[in-house]
Amino acid sequence: MNIRGVGVPSITAYAVDTRDYSRESSCVSAIRLYILASLAERGPLHGHALVALAEEEHVHEWTDISVGGLYGAARRLADDGLIEVVRTERQGNYPARSVYGITDAGRDALRTLQRETLSSLSWRHDPVDLAVARLDPEALDDLEQVIRDRRDAIADLVAHRREHVARIRTYLTHAEWLSTQHGTRRLEAELAWHDDLLTAVPDIVRDERTRIHDQDVS
């Protein structure tokens, strides 16, 4: 990849995973890892119990898992032979519930998931980077306010997350706490980048106007 005449190695040249696993049924999906690990650790569970466990563990605070997606993910894992229905349960007039247990194939898949997820890096490009690099020439006067609004919104997110995570600290294991802190640190880094971007707005606007002028002259 070459940026304005400067040779820069592409990020894909490194061992960095850039695929969006939230959009595919993949062996490295977080929701599959969560279900398999929960069944391996706690024994057979039905879908409602998996959801209750996820809510109890506040997984939405430290993963990208949609709690409501656990039901469908469990059915897909069963279709793949990684978990199986070990019995059905019925309480009162409620519909019967399928209780899932992990299979031998599921345990093998879990070990692979754990190893691959820990060893692989995940990288996502933020569309805002492209928007900053390809600005609307007619909206340059508005750029500082737009960036300031983004920066302030992120600052509010950081403050809210810090407060919220502090409240749920007692409900998290040490590993879950560190995972939650990972998300907080990433938000803090995003805030720091926006502070740098805001400071650089005058230089960006001046550079863009100079570039546009030079194009018009040529």
C-alpha positions, 0 to 999 in steps of 0.5 A, a space after each residue: 500500500 502506498 500513501 501519498 508516495 510513502 511506502 507503507 506495509 498493508 495491515 494485512 501483511 501482519 497476523 491480524 484478523 480483519 474479518 467481521 465474525 459477528 456476521 458469519 457462522 464461524 468457528 471463531 464466533 464469540 457467541 459459539 465460544 460462550 455457549 460451548 464454554 458455559 456448557 462445558 463448565 456448568 453442564 447441560 442447560 436449556 436456552 432460557 438458562 443460557 440467557 439468564 446466565 449471560 445476563 447474570 454475568 453481564 456479558 454484554 458489558 465485556 463481549 459483543 454477544 447479543 443475549 437474545 441471539 443465544 437461542 438461535 446460536 444454540 440451535 445452529 450449534 446443535 445442527 453442527 453436532 457441537 451440542 445435543 439435546 440431552 433431555 426436555 423439561 417442562 414446568 407447568 403449562 409452559 412449553 417443553 424446553 430442550 436441554 443442551 449438553 456439549 458433545 465430544 466434537 463440541 469440546 474439541 471445537 471449544 479447545 480450538 476456539 479458545 486457542 485461536 481466539 487468544 492467539 489471533 488479533 482482531 482489527 476493524 477499520 473505523 469508517 470515520 477515518 475515511 470520512 476524515 480523509 475525504 472531507 466535503 469541501 463545502 463543509 469545512 467550516 463545520 468540521 470543528 463543531 462536528 468533531 467536537 460533538 463526536 468527541 463530547 459524545 465519546 467523553 460521555 460514553 467513557 464517563 458512563 462506562 466507568 461509572 457503570 462498570 464500577 457498579 457491577 465490579 462485585 459481580 464479575 470475576 477477575 478475568 471478566 473485570 479485566 475484559 471489561 477494562 479492555 473495552 473501557 481502555 479502548 474507549 479512552 484511546 478513542 477519546 484521546 484520538 479525537 482530542 488530537 483530531 480536534 486540535 488538528 482541525 485548523 491544520 486539516 482545513 488549511 491543508 484541504 483548502 490549499 489542496 483544492 486551490 492548487 487543483 483549481 489552478 492546475 
